Amino acid sequence: MTGPAWAASLATLGAALAALGLAACGGADLRLPPINPRCPALAAAVDTVTFHGDRARTGWNPSEDVLTPASVSSGSFGWLWDSEPLDRAWINGLGYAPHIYASPLYVDGVTLSGGVNDGITASVVVVATSNAWVYAVNACDPGPAGGDIPAGVVLWRTRLGTPVVVARLDGGVPLGVLGTPFIDRAASPPRIYVASASAERGWQVHALGLADGAALPGWPITIDDAALGRLNRNGPSTFRGAAEMSQRGALNLSPDGNTLYVPFGSYDDGGPGWLVAVDTRAARILSAFSGAPSSAPTANGGIWGPGGPAVDGDGHVFATTGNSPDGSASAPGVWGNSLLRWGPDLVLDGTYTPFNYCQLDAADIDLGGASPLLVPDAGETDATATRLVAFGSKQGNVYLVDRDRLPGRTDARPACSDDAGADGSLLPPGPQPQFDAAGPLNVFGPYTDSYGNADYGKMRSTPAFFREASGARDLFVTGATKAGPSSPVSVPPGLVRLRIASPAGEAPYLAIDAADEATTFVNPGSPVVTGASGEGALVWVLDENAARSASLLDARTPRPILYAVDAATLRPVWQSPPAILDTGGKYATPAVAHGFVFVGTDRVQAFGLRS
């Protein structure tokens, strides 16, 4: 078959596949022309201004009522539009494609200023790339009254500098922006806080106007060793150069908007981690805390998980840390493999460290990739009710801790232990299979504490919270169960629903409620839950579909897959077809609002109901 007949046949096949939200395997995607959806009439804004939607990192959007298991599985859900491919970075004559590691953010009702769109009000997707650019992309057509701007159009773009090429970053991806920004709509003017590395100035924190992307007066500020050394509350220590320090964790903001928190880890365990507090009123560094008081070129308490720190309504800051493999164990001020709690000015006031942290340090199995979630309360009126924080680990354990009564000291980690029953988290009742005794809950197995290969890691994601119609509290967790104790091969389950059990008069604990035994995730990001309590909720998961060690610059590396899973049954109701998503960054998370799902890859890609 040749000529017009072949073209007609191809078009017919493409239309049939795209009508089902599908694309052909291999080669170019076969899709219908993009949809230009009109923005819905809004009773209220539904904003995603930070990673997982809020300062507590709950990951639940209860207002989504368009996307349900029935509507998404109906055959009308699929790809809507792509933005243009975002800007390449040109470094020493080589062009680098962009990668979006930071989660897309979404805001309704942004009144633009400057340029051809001056005065137009739009719904906006904000993304930042590894190439050190920040963009506002039109989410949907506002209609004649709003300017009739097609969905997917870049409304403004801002370059933050020349990114630094880091050979250790996923095959040589340039290092510009990796961490998810924070949008403060309450500030005047509304603004985007974003951290970026550049060859010219190292690490900087920027404040950009939401309306136009322009730098605000007094910004950016530089983060370097000279600036942090005199403000470090756990020193002396060393903040290493931009090519060695990773700002992968999402930024967070205090409830009053006055303090911005910026976390750092390091590549290849190259130095201590940091948490930096920035005074947003004066555009200056307020305080800092190093993962260990050390200048040695080794890992010590990096805060590198994509979720970054969580902040509660009282202004307390919570973060999990990476390993401290230098044998320092319970040395003063060494905070690897721990959950840390600070006051607003980064004075450490609470800690938790797992019983087996020495083994975790030695094998590079750490808590740092699974950022904490502050669990909403159960509606108790008793002032003594337990307030909880949950997080996971590369070991596949998920921990539940009383966040007001953290069991550790504030000067040093406890002595190492082999007694799982002595762990200071809230333990499930009865023996755990991996210990034949009490101990933390292992969700993604098989349990082991003796491996050291990055591809053996089982969980690098933040849980998502959901409240059922009965009032029961659930956590959805993503990971990669392995075929064996030291195996890189992933097997089901990759998505598990945990129930927070709260027996009368007893401490709460976690229990496995259900697991998806059919779907294999290779390297999933943090889940997002949409829908109100009761039936009709969905869990959205973006799986990188490639091993932790895979290069993102290798054309043979598989592309990511987006999944929609029925929250009640844990049955997948839809998944994106091969090759429809372009390559982005690892451990990414979608944004969902008003029936649209936005994914950041090398561009913004939108999914929704086509009819």
N, C-alpha and C positions, 0 to 999 in steps of 0.2 A: 504494500500500500504506500503510495507516494503523493506528494503535492497536496491539492485541496482536500482530497479524501482523508489523508492522514491528519491534516490540521483539524478537520471537522470532528474526526473520531477522538483526537486528543482533547479538544475543547469539550466534547460531550462527557468524556471520562472525568475531566477536571471538574466540570459542573456537578456531576453526580457525587464525587468525593467531597467537594467543598460544601455541598448542601448538607452533608453529614458532619461537617467540621473536620474532614479528613484531608490528607494530602498524600500523594504518591510517595513510595519509598525510593530513596536515591535520586540524584540529579536535582533538577529544579522542582520546587513545590508546585503542585497543580491546585490553584485556588480560584474561586470566583473573584470578581473584582471586589475591592474592599468596600465595606459598609461605612457610611458616614452617619452614625447615629445622632439623632437630636438629643440634646441634654434634657433630662426629665424635669418637670416642674417640681420644685423642691419645697417641702414643708419645713425642712431644717437641713442645715449643712451636715454632711457626713465626712469628716476629715480624718485622714491618716497622716499625722504630723510627725510621727516618729516610728521607729521599729516596733512592730507588733501593736501599733495603734495608740499606746498610752505610756506614761512614765513607768507604770507597774509591769509592762511587757505582757499583758494578759492575752493578746492575740485573738480577741473575740469581737466581731462586729455584729451585735444583736439586731441592728436595724435593717439588715439586708433581707428583703422579702421578694425580690425578683428571681434570684437564683435559688432553686430548690432541687432536691433529687429528681423530682418529676420533670421540671423544666429543662434541666441540664441534660437529662438522659433522653429527651424527646426527639433528638435528631436536629433540632434547630439551633443548638448551641455550638459555637465554633469561633474561628478566627474572624475578627472584624477589620482590623487595620494595623499597619505598621507605620511608625514614623520613618523618616529618612534615616539611613545609617548615620550614626553620630560621628563626630570629628575624629580623624586619625591624628596620631602624634608623630611628628617627624623629628627623629633624633639621629644625629650623625649620618644623615642621608637615608635612613631606613624609616619606612612608614609602619606604624603599629595600629592595628584595629582597636577600637574601644572595647572595654569589658565593664559591665555594670555589676559590681559586687554589692553595692549599697542597695537596700530595698527601695523600690519606688515609693514615693509619698504622693498623697492626693489631697487637694483642697478645693472646695466649692467657692464660687463667688469671688474670684480674684479680679479686682479692677486694675487693668494694666496701665502702665504709663510709658510714654515715649514711643517713638517709631510709628509704624503704620497702624498699630493696634491701640494707640493711645485712647484711654477712656472706655475701652471695651471690657465687659465683665465676662470671665470665662471660668470653666472648671479645668483645673490644671493638674497634670502629673509632673512632679519634680524628680529628676534623676541626676546622678553624678557619676562620672566615669573614671576608670583607671587612668585615663589620659588627662585628668585634671580639668575637666570641663563640667559645668553645671547647666542644666537646661530646664525650661518650663515648656511642656508639650500640651497642646490643646487636647482635652479628653473626649469632647463631643461637640457637635455643632450647636452653638447657642441659639441659632435661628436669626431671622432678620433683625429683631430688636437688639440682638447681641453682636451683630456683625457678620453672621453667616461664615464663620471660620471653619474650614473642614477639620475633622478630627485627625490627629496625628501631626498637625503642623507645629513646628518649633516656634514658640512665641518669643522667646529670648534665649540667648546662650551667653555664658560668661567663662572665659578662660582664666584659670588660676595660676598658670605657670607651665614650665616644661617638666613633665614627670621624670622620675628617676628609674632607669632600667634596672630591675632586680632579677638576676638570673635564677634565684631561688623561688621566685613568685610564680608558681604554676607554669614553668617553662620559659620564663623571661618576660612576663607581662610588665609593662611600665607601672610604676607606683605613683599614682596621683591621689585620687580619692577611692578609698575602700570602705570606710565606715559610713553608715547611714546618717545623713544630716538630721537636724531638728528644725522644724518650722515653728516659730513663735508668732502666732497670729495676734496675740494680745499686746505685743510690743508696738511702739510707735516710732517709725513705721513698721508694719509686719515684716518679718525677716527670716532668712534661712541661715542657720549656723552650720558650717561645714569645715572639716579639717582636710588639708591637702599637703602632700609633699611636692617640692619642686627642686630642680637642680640649682636654681638661683638662690633660694632662701631656706631650704630644708623644710621642716614641718611648720605650718602656720594654721591658725584658726581664722576663718573669714566670717563676716556677717554681710549677707547680700540682701538687697531689697527684694521682697517677694514680687512686687509689681513690675520690676524691670531688670533684676539681676545685678544691679550696680552695687559696688562696694560702699558700705556705710562709713561715715566719718570715724576716724580712729582705728579702723580695721584695715588689714589683718594684724594679728599679733603673732610673734614668733615664739615657738616652743623649742628651746635648746638647753644644753646642759648648764650654761651660765644662768639662764633664767630660772631653772628649776632648783639648782643646787642650794640656794639660800632659802628656799621655801619648802624644802622636803621635810616632811614630818617623820620620815623613817630612814634617815641618812646616816652618814654620807653615802651617796651612790652616784651612778653615772648614767646620763641619758645619752645614748649613742646616736650615730648619724642617721640621716633619713634612709639610707640604703639598708640599714640594719634594723630599724624600728618599724613595727607594723601598727598602723592605726586602723585595725579591722573592725573594732567594736563600735556599735552605734553610739552616737552622742546622746546625752540626756540633759534635762533642764530642771532646775529646782521648781517647786510649785509657785513661787513668787516671781519666777523668770529672771532672777538676779544672778544665778550661778549656773554655768554650763560645765558639764563633766565630760572629759575627753580621755578615753582609755588607750593604753599602748601595750603591745607585746613586742617580741623580737623574732626575727627569722633565724631558723636553725639554732634555736636556743642561744642566741648571740648576746644576750644581756638582760638585765633586770627589766621587769615591766613597770608601768607607771599609771597612776590616775591623776589627772590634772584638773584643778578647779579654776574656772575663768570667771572673773567679775564682768558680767555683761554690761553693767552701767558705766564702768570706767575703762572697759576694753583693756584689761590687764590680767595677768596671772595672779590668782588669789592664794592658792595653796597647791601642794603636790604631795604625793605619797608613792614611794618606790616599793616594788615587791620585795626587796631585800636591801639591807645596807651594805652594798657590795659594789666595787668597781671592776670585779673580775668579768671577763667576757664569757659568761655562762648564764643560762636561764635562771631566773628567780622570780616567780610569781607574776608572770605576764598576764595581762587582762586583754585577751585577744579574741574571745568569742564574738560572733557577729551581733549578738543581742546587746552587748555592752552592759553598763550598769543599769540597775533598776532604782527608782526613787519613789519613796512612799509619801503619803500626804503630810507627814511630819517633817519631811526634808531629809530623812535618813537615806543613805546611799548604800546599795548592796552590789557586790560583784564577786564572781568566782575567778580563781587564778589558775595558771598553768603550773607545771612542775618546777621543782628546785633540785636538780639532779647532782648537785655538787657535794652531797654528803653532809650538808649542814644540819639536817634533821631539826632538832628543837633549839637551834641557835637563836638568840634573841633577834627579833625583827625579821626573820625569814618566813615568808608567807606563801610559799608554794602550796598547791593543792588544797585550797581553803576557800570557804565562803567568808567574806569580810563585810563588816558593817561600819560605816563612818557616820559622824555627824555632818552637817552641811559644809563645815570648813575642813573636812578630811581628818578630823581627830578620830582615830580608831576606837570604837567602843563596843565591839562584839566580834567573835570569830567562831567558826566551826571548821574542824579538820577531820576527815574520815579516819577511822581506826588504822587503815592499812596504807597511809600516805607514803611510808618509806618504800613499799613495793611499787606504788604508783609513780613516785619520783624516779625510781631506778629504771622503770620500763617505759617511761614517757606515756603513761596512761593518766590523763589529768582531767580535772574539772573545768579547765579554762574554756573549752569550746562550747560548753552548754551553759549559757548565761541564765541568771535567776529570773523566776517569775514570782511576783508577789501575789499570793492567792487572795481574791476577794473573800470577805468574811461570809459566814453562813447565816447572817441576819440575827445573831444572838444579841441580846440586850445586856447580858452579864459582862461586866467590865473585865472579868478574868478570862473571857473567851480567848482561845489560842489564835494568834495571828501567824500565818504560815508563809514560808517561802519554799519553792520547789525548784529543782535543777537536776541535771543529769551528769554523765561523765562518759569519756571514751570507753570506759570499762563496760558500759551498758547498764549501770545502776542508775536508778532515779531516787533522789533523796527528798525527804520532807522534813523541814526543820522549823521549830518555834522561833520566829524571827525576833521576838521580844526577849527571849531567854536563851540566847546563843550560849552553848556550853563551854566554849574555849576561853583561854586567857587572852589578854591584849598585849602581852610582851613577847610571847613565843608560842609555837605549836606544842602540843603535849608530846610526851615520849611515845615512840612507835609502839604498836601493839599488834598482837595476832588474835586478839579476842574480838570477833565481830559483834558479839553481844554487848560489848562495852562502848560501841559507837554512840556518839552523842546525838544522832538524828532520831526522829520519831520512827521507831522500828515496828514493822508488822508483827502481830502476835504469832507465836509458834516458830518452829525452826524453818529456816530457808534452805532449799535443797543444796545450794552450793556450799553451805557451811555445816549442814546437819545440826544447826543451832540457830539462835537468833542472829539477825544481822540485816543490813540494808537490802532493799528489793532489787533483784536483778531482772531487768525487762528484756534486754537484747543480749542473748547469750551466744555461745556457751561461756560461762563465767571463767575468767582466767586473769591473773595479775602478773603474767610472766612474759608478755610479748613486747616487742619494740618496733614493729613495722607500722608505718603510718597508715597503710591500707587495711590494717586489722582493726582500726578504731570503729566503735559501734554507735557512737552518738555524739554529734557536734551541733546540737540544735536546742532551742528553747521550747519548753512545753507551751501549749495553748490551753486556756481555761474555757470551760463551758458549764453553765448551770442548767440542769434539766428542769422540766415543768414541776417535778416533785420537790424541787429544791436541792436535789443531790448535786454535788460538785464533782466535775470530771476534769481530768487533764488528758489532752491528746499529746502523745509523744511520738517522734519519728526517729528512726535509726536504721541500722543495718545488722540484723542477726547474721552470724557467720556460720559457714558449713562446718567449721572445726575450731578448736581453741586458738590455733595459729594459722588461720586461713584468711586470704583476702576475698574469698568468694561469698557474696551475699545471698541470703535465702530469706523467705518470709519467717516471721512477720517483720514488716518495716513500719507499720503504724499500729499503735496500741492505745486503747482507752483505759486510763487508770481512774479509779474511784477513790475519793477522799472519804474514808470511813471515819465517822465521828460517834463512837459508842458513848452512851450516856455515862458521865462520870469518869471517862477514860480519855487518854490522849488520842488524838486523831492519828491516822496512818494511811499509807497507800496500799491499794490492792489492785491487781489486774482484773479489769472488768470484761474486756473483749479485745481480740486481736484480729487483724486482717491477715489471714493465713494464705492468701492467694497472690498478693502483690509483693514483688521484690524491689526495694529501693537500694540503689548503689551508694549514693552519697547525698541524702536529702537535706534540704534546708528546713527551717522551722515551720511548723504547720500554722495555718490561719483558719479559724472557725467563723462561719457566717450563718446567720439565721437566729431567730428568737428561740427562747426556751421551748421545748416540746418538739414536735415533728417538723421536718423541713430544713434542718441544719445540714451544712456541708463542711467538710474539712478539705482545705486546699493545700497541696504539697507540690513544691517544685523540686524535682530530683535532678541533680546534675548529671546522673546517668553515666558517670565516669569516676574512676578511682581517685582517691585523694592525691596520688602521685602523678596522675595524668597531666600532660601538658595541654594548656588551653590554646597554644599556638600550633598544635599538630592537627592538621585537617582530618586525620583519621580518628580523632577523639570523638566519641558519640556526642550528639547534641542532647540538651536537657529535655525533660518531659514534665508537663504539668498534669496533675491528677486532681479530680474532684471525687470525694468519697462521701457516701451517706454517713452522717455522724451517728445515726441510730444503729445501722446494720454493719457498718465498716465495709460495705461493699463498694468498690469503685463504680461510679456511674458514668465517668467520662475520662479519657486521657488524650492528650494532644498527640497527633500522629508524628511519625518520624520526620525529622528535618524541618518541621514547620517553625520551631523555635531556633533562633540563632544562638551562638555560644556567648554566654555572659561570664559571670563569676561564680565561684563555688559558695554553697550554703546560702543561696539567695531565697527571698521570700516575695510572693506576689502581694499586690494591694487590690482590695475588692471594694467597690462602691457602686450603688445604684444599678446593679445588674452588669457591671463591667469588671473584668479581671485584667489587671495591668501587670505585665512581666517586663523586667529590664534584661536585655541581652547585650547586643551591640547597638541596640535601638530600643524604643518602647514598642511593645507588641500588645494588642488589646484583643480580648475575647469576650463574647457575650451572645445573646440570642439574636440570630440573624432574621428571625421573623416572629 
